[in-house]
Amino acid sequence: MSTAEVSLPITETLTPANTGELADIVRDCYERETPIYPIGGGTSLGYGLPAKRSGIGLSLAQLNSIVDYPARDMTITVEAGITLQSLANLLEAERQCLPVDVPQSDRATLGGVVATNFNGPRRFGQGTVRDHVIGIQAVDGRGQRFKGGGRVVKNVAGYDFCKLLTGSMGTLGVITELTLKLKPIADSFAIVSCSPTDLSQAGQLLAKLTKSETTPCAIELLAGPAWANSKQLAGDSGTSNALFLAVAVEGTEAEVAWMTKQLATELRHEGIRSLHTIDGKDARDIFADLKEFPSEGESPLVLRANVVPSGTTKFIEALRQLDSNCSVQSHAGNGIVIAKFSEFPSEGLARTLVGRLQAVAASFHGNVVVLSNPGGSEMTHQSVWGATDAPYDLMTAVKREFDPQNILNPDRFVYIS
């Protein structure tokens, strides 16, 4: 999701030094009815509807401190402006991690990742970012601070603000502090890859993987030019087929050794003859490519579909009918498909999405959203967010409770004004 051509109607950007200053800024904007656009690391500015009203940018770059880190409890409390890479570096010293794979981690902030609910390949085995947030603090649209959850895992008191704010795009509150559940860093990591003959065979393999005796952390189905020259995925056998199934496993060395062998056995039983097991640095390099795919390079249109896993290959087939040169990464175990178009659809965004892709996604109980459209054309509510059965009246009522003047990232999310 390139942000090179994405801009917000910002008159100035303010960088508060602490939560008190941030609350004062929001309170002043509330009184003046001035829109506020939280910026984070600036890696997902193309996500959502274009902003219409001029306002101020709000950067939390200075709110990046460690509040509490009881490593033995496998939790950490940090300010929301910390980058994912800085957090990973800190946790690595204790052999711990937040298993959320985010592109541009040196720029992406924790608050921004939670606000956009961005999740990478390991969501299949490790869960989503909302599964790891157990405590949250934020400032609402009046400049009032509020919090939910706590600093221990077994904390269920009060409203679940953690889940409410995750994915809310900063429209209910500016996240200032987060408490996270952590995981130990696995001793070993490997990828078993193969090249299915076509999407039909890929679908059969994915169906069989749901009954695998192994426990993959990621199941990725990759298609298109972005993967065509991947010698690491193809192995010594090589292939001219730009379609790969990559299954990642992690754990102790003994666990990973057993799982890679078992996966090979299961895939060969389904007719796959050429398999490639990748471990060590090569496996981690491939996984880094998988993690960075959504933000690498330039694309005139980037979409994300969320369908039931059995609909993954059918949705990829629909994409390829529209653009045979599009590049696709799917977190196939979860039914998440990310597509980078090689050119903007000739029939236009509305007809492509509303008339075609959204209907396909709906047939598999899902939806399609626009992650990036640098050209900015045809960015309507329905084309960006799709025709969902969301309870808009209820959502709008919640929005008004937290942000009565509609100053927090106004008009960019799913609320219909």
MARBAKOL-811697 format. One line per field, with one value per residue (C-alpha): residue number from 1; x, y negated, z negated. Coordinates in steps of 0.001 Angstrom, whole numbers. Each point is the difference from the previous one (the first is absolute). Layout:
num <- [NUM:...]
u <- [X:...]
v <- [Y:...]
w <- [Z:...]
This chain:
num <- [1:2:3:4:5:6:7:8:9:10:11:12:13:14:15:16:17:18:19:20:21:22:23:24:25:26:27:28:29:30:31:32:33:34:35:36:37:38:39:40:41:42:43:44:45:46:47:48:49:50:51:52:53:54:55:56:57:58:59:60:61:62:63:64:65:66:67:68:69:70:71:72:73:74:75:76:77:78:79:80:81:82:83:84:85:86:87:88:89:90:91:92:93:94:95:96:97:98:99:100:101:102:103:104:105:106:107:108:109:110:111:112:113:114:115:116:117:118:119:120:121:122:123:124:125:126:127:128:129:130:131:132:133:134:135:136:137:138:139:140:141:142:143:144:145:146:147:148:149:150:151:152:153:154:155:156:157:158:159:160:161:162:163:164:165:166:167:168:169:170:171:172:173:174:175:176:177:178:179:180:181:182:183:184:185:186:187:188:189:190:191:192:193:194:195:196:197:198:199:200:201:202:203:204:205:206:207:208:209:210:211:212:213:214:215:216:217:218:219:220:221:222:223:224:225:226:227:228:229:230:231:232:233:234:235:236:237:238:239:240:241:242:243:244:245:246:247:248:249:250:251:252:253:254:255:256:257:258:259:260:261:262:263:264:265:266:267:268:269:270:271:272:273:274:275:276:277:278:279:280:281:282:283:284:285:286:287:288:289:290:291:292:293:294:295:296:297:298:299:300:301:302:303:304:305:306:307:308:309:310:311:312:313:314:315:316:317:318:319:320:321:322:323:324:325:326:327:328:329:330:331:332:333:334:335:336:337:338:339:340:341:342:343:344:345:346:347:348:349:350:351:352:353:354:355:356:357:358:359:360:361:362:363:364:365:366:367:368:369:370:371:372:373:374:375:376:377:378:379:380:381:382:383:384:385:386:387:388:389:390:391:392:393:394:395:396:397:398:399:400:401:402:403:404:405:406:407:408:409:410:411:412:413:414:415:416:417]
u <- [0:2131:-744:2178:-2985:-2354:-617:-2366:-1431:2255:744:2639:1280:293:2202:-970:2700:-2363:-3597:-953:1062:-1828:-3222:331:370:-3078:-1997:889:-963:-3283:-845:917:-1509:3339:612:2907:1841:2148:3050:1902:2906:-1706:58:-3771:-1169:-1507:-2346:-3532:-2005:1758:-255:-2163:466:3177:1412:3119:2246:760:3266:747:3682:1065:-2341:2237:1079:-118:-2428:365:1642:-409:1701:-840:-3702:393:-1639:1176:-1554:1249:-1013:-1716:2625:2646:875:-430:3714:999:-2416:1380:3584:-910:-1870:2706:2322:-2465:-637:-3555:-2034:-3296:-807:-1671:1655:-154:1672:2306:404:2707:-2700:-3281:-1054:-1742:-2948:-398:123:-2706:-2116:66:-127:2779:972:2551:668:271:-3564:-849:2049:530:-3238:-680:1273:-3278:677:3195:-1346:-1106:114:-519:-52:-1230:-1303:-3536:-1354:-618:3581:-937:2213:-1466:1323:-1029:1471:3098:3572:-750:-1380:-2952:-1729:-3627:-1371:-1915:-712:2326:1554:2951:-2117:-2135:2986:1884:-767:-1910:2537:336:-3635:-1015:3135:3701:1753:2754:1050:-308:588:830:175:3302:1249:3414:2181:29:3298:-494:-1902:-473:-2108:-1221:-794:-1397:-1421:-3563:-833:-2975:-2438:-2197:2800:955:-3543:194:3299:-1409:-2987:2299:2147:-2994:295:3793:1577:2368:-691:1264:468:-722:-1539:716:-1253:1949:-706:1173:3123:1201:795:905:3763:164:2745:-209:-3639:553:3072:2436:-2797:-900:-3396:-1541:-3277:-515:-2167:1414:-1308:2259:-712:1994:590:1783:843:2835:2492:-1549:-3537:976:1938:-3024:-2492:1999:337:-3701:-1061:2122:-1686:-3488:625:1554:-3050:-2022:2080:2697:3327:2270:333:2526:775:1640:1469:2459:760:-1606:-3333:116:907:-3029:-2203:1311:-1128:-3427:-246:987:-2121:-2948:2252:2727:162:-2604:-3466:-2908:-2410:374:-2990:-625:-2749:-1146:-1858:-493:3179:-1752:-604:3645:824:-3311:665:3552:-1474:-2370:2926:2005:-2938:61:3805:2050:3160:-1148:2108:-1754:881:-2617:61:-1889:-638:-2053:-1504:1846:1004:2178:171:2286:-1269:2463:-2219:-3112:-3118:-1101:-3664:516:174:-3735:-891:2993:-767:-3736:-921:2480:2353:-2297:-2609:2543:1126:-3601:-647:2689:-1370:2609:766:2631:1644:2431:3406:1527:-1127:2676:-1983:-2912:-2710:-3453:709:-3598:-1240:-1190:3117:2402:-1866:-2363:-3662:-2:-2857:1622:-2407:844:-2532:1570:3522:-846:-1574:3202:2039:-2082:538:3779:274:-3085:1493:1284:3547:1966:984:-3372:-1666:2794:-1491:-3215:-2353:-2512:-299]
v <- [0:-2819:-3321:-2061:-1636:-16:-3242:-1274:-3548:-887:-3637:929:3058:-42:2370:9:942:1841:1150:-3169:-2171:2311:-283:-3808:-28:2178:-2066:-3194:1568:1176:-3539:-1384:2964:526:3446:2098:2529:2452:818:2819:1057:-1169:3501:400:-3471:1391:2236:-1356:-2694:-3260:-2680:-2982:-2531:-1890:660:713:3039:1693:1893:2174:345:-1281:2349:3037:984:3343:-362:3454:3246:2911:2475:3043:-804:-71:-3427:-3510:-3464:-2613:-3355:172:-1928:2721:1626:3733:390:-1802:2184:3162:-1014:-520:3299:1997:-450:2090:2471:-1295:-1506:-1466:2444:-2552:-330:-3594:-1537:-2976:864:-2638:-2629:1622:-948:2334:-2372:-190:3782:442:-2828:1568:3596:1034:3680:1980:3638:1427:-938:3632:1483:-2924:-1964:-3629:-3154:-369:3387:-1427:-3303:413:-3625:-3321:-3714:-2729:-3551:-457:-2750:-2301:231:2334:2945:3483:3515:3634:3375:92:1162:3653:2619:1007:-3371:-158:-2982:-2726:-519:1634:-3192:2055:1656:-3088:-2201:2634:-708:-3223:-2093:-2578:-1068:788:-1091:-678:3041:-1039:3166:3756:3125:3089:3745:1330:3308:1666:-157:3423:1864:1156:-1134:1625:-214:2867:-1237:1537:-1193:1235:539:-2356:-1628:3092:2148:-2808:45:3756:-378:-2761:2174:2854:-2309:-678:3650:24:1551:-2980:-3483:-2567:-3587:-1233:1392:-2252:417:-2280:-832:-2371:-1783:-1044:3651:1255:-185:1250:2627:462:1063:2129:1775:1897:1303:-3442:-860:-2285:73:-3158:1808:1124:1480:-836:1560:-1403:1805:-1046:1487:2024:1568:3434:-1321:-1775:3009:2241:-2450:-623:3745:564:-2822:1460:3364:-1510:-2117:2873:2084:-2651:365:-2617:1368:-3022:-1364:-2364:-367:-3295:-774:-2305:-3391:880:720:-3246:-1945:1444:-814:-3574:-239:1328:-2551:-2934:901:-2378:-3069:887:-1722:-2136:1189:-2020:1972:2287:1924:2319:2599:1874:3195:3425:2037:2269:-3061:-1051:1630:-1068:-3610:179:1419:-2988:-2378:1625:-266:-3762:-372:2999:-1795:-857:1273:1723:979:1925:1019:2996:1641:-3058:-940:-3321:-986:-3032:-946:-2532:-925:-544:-2751:-1861:1895:-1255:264:-2177:631:-21:2528:2207:86:-496:1819:2863:650:-955:2402:2821:-760:-148:3461:1231:-1985:-2737:-3483:-2027:-3239:-2359:-113:-2482:-1980:-2649:-1497:-665:506:1414:247:271:1538:3150:469:-465:1903:2191:767:1516:880:-1967:-1672:-3550:-1639:1680:-763:-3651:-219:1346:-2469:-2899:1107:-48:-2859:-2241:-2670:2561:-1366:3271:1124:-1227:1571:2546:3096:1984:-2433:-1519:-3717]
w <- [0:1227:-1664:2320:1720:-2970:-1828:-2657:-180:-2937:-844:-2615:-1834:-3791:-1988:-3695:-2496:-2332:-392:-1849:2939:2388:-2013:-13:3794:496:-2488:1858:3334:-1506:-1077:3433:1922:1756:1561:-1277:2159:-2004:2138:-1708:2176:3186:1525:494:974:3204:-1999:-288:1727:947:-2656:985:-2814:-833:-3436:-2010:145:-3306:-349:-3034:888:-3439:-1858:470:-3507:-1806:-2907:-1575:1089:-2420:2334:-2141:391:3807:209:787:-260:2471:1404:3373:1970:-256:3332:499:677:-3195:-1947:1650:-823:-3640:-323:1757:-2957:-2033:2859:271:2822:1130:2839:2265:3422:1205:3073:-480:-3668:-386:675:-999:-3527:-2409:-349:3758:384:-2649:1445:3490:-1296:2364:-152:1972:937:-3524:-885:865:-2828:-2368:227:867:-1653:-1918:-1616:-1516:-1329:-3629:-1136:1738:-780:2316:256:1367:2240:-2981:-1205:-2859:-865:-381:-335:118:-862:-2151:-384:-722:2349:-2215:-44:1133:-1897:1823:3690:2501:1335:1300:2665:608:840:1987:3646:-725:1983:-2758:377:-3597:-1800:407:-1460:-2397:-1857:506:-2072:2032:-483:1280:1372:-247:3095:1637:65:3572:3100:3407:3145:2156:3515:3155:3287:678:3659:-188:-2406:-18:-1385:-2384:-1373:-561:-1861:-2201:-870:-1014:-2118:-2245:-1080:-290:-3071:-54:-1386:2522:-1076:3546:3188:2987:3558:2323:3635:2681:1250:-3463:-738:3501:-476:-3572:180:-3758:183:3107:-1347:2186:2229:1299:1481:2560:-1880:-2062:-2539:-3338:-3193:-2948:-3401:-2928:-3284:-3170:-3386:-1498:2388:-564:621:3205:1292:-557:1497:3180:552:-691:2320:2776:-502:32:3097:1928:-855:1871:3154:-564:1193:-285:-3531:-1492:-3713:-897:-3396:-1724:1542:3344:-1692:-1939:3161:1788:-2960:28:3643:-983:-2783:2227:3028:-715:-8:2511:3367:1683:1003:1404:-2162:-3036:-1310:-2934:-110:-3053:919:-1506:630:2510:2196:235:3340:1577:-938:1397:3215:216:-486:2765:2379:-545:65:1080:-1167:-3502:-2885:-2857:-3537:-1935:-3630:1272:-3347:-979:3385:233:3551:806:3689:1666:3456:2845:1420:-1048:1141:3419:-937:-3065:-3716:-731:2693:-854:-3702:-358:3199:-189:-2901:-2853:1359:118:-3555:-1214:1452:-2396:-2971:302:1226:1860:-1110:1714:-1677:2419:3040:633:2882:-2342:2617:-840:-3728:-1140:-3230:1751:2138:-2918:-2734:1985:-536:-3452:-2319:-2815:-2478:1100:-2328:-3022:1171:592:-3461:-1563:2052:-1320:-3593:410:2498:-71:2273:2543:-89:-217:3502:1318:3072:586:-1613:484:-1742:2411:-722]
